[in-house]
């Protein structure tokens, strides 16, 4: 993230493996947060899906940064590396430590096989079918 121009804080909020990366354009504007969940399980390491959530968070944050810069939109994107997601509740710990307080919204990509067993309310927005349905 530093190579992309983000300011990175390691050991964020007093957690050994948490981190925060932020990029600001101009002054004022909205603050968009992105979660990048991390975890490793015995026997399978990072292959339980958190590998996808973590790397997608990086891509989302860099993409938002590029859009802010390209269109001269003031604002900030904050990427949180949230540890211990399998039973440790990294996001809950960070929430209790006010890590999300300045954010106007926070995004996270989640992998779900074919939305099996989920019931959606509101408007489902997907790039392939209806990317502007919620606007």
Rosetta blueprint (number, residue, H / E / L):
1 X L
2 X H
3 X H
4 X H
5 X L
6 X L
7 X E
8 X E
9 X E
10 X E
11 X L
12 X H
13 X H
14 X H
15 X L
16 X L
17 X L
18 X L
19 X E
20 X E
21 X E
22 X E
23 X E
24 X E
25 X E
26 X L
27 X L
28 X L
29 X L
30 X E
31 X E
32 X E
33 X E
34 X E
35 X E
36 X E
37 X E
38 X L
39 X L
40 X L
41 X E
42 X L
43 X L
44 X L
45 X E
46 X L
47 X L
48 X L
49 X L
50 X H
51 X H
52 X H
53 X H
54 X H
55 X H
56 X H
57 X H
58 X H
59 X H
60 X H
61 X H
62 X H
63 X H
64 X H
65 X H
66 X H
67 X H
68 X H
69 X H
70 X H
71 X L
72 X L
73 X L
74 X L
75 X E
76 X E
77 X E
78 X E
79 X E
80 X E
81 X E
82 X E
83 X L
84 X L
85 X L
86 X L
87 X L
88 X L
89 X L
90 X H
91 X H
92 X H
93 X H
94 X H
95 X H
96 X H
97 X L
98 X L
99 X L
100 X L
101 X L
102 X L
103 X L
104 X L
105 X E
106 X E
107 X E
108 X L
109 X L
110 X L
111 X L
112 X L
113 X H
114 X H
115 X H
116 X L
117 X L
118 X L
119 X L
120 X L
121 X L
122 X L
123 X L
124 X L
125 X L
126 X L
127 X L
128 X L
129 X L
130 X L
131 X L
132 X L
133 X L
134 X L
135 X L
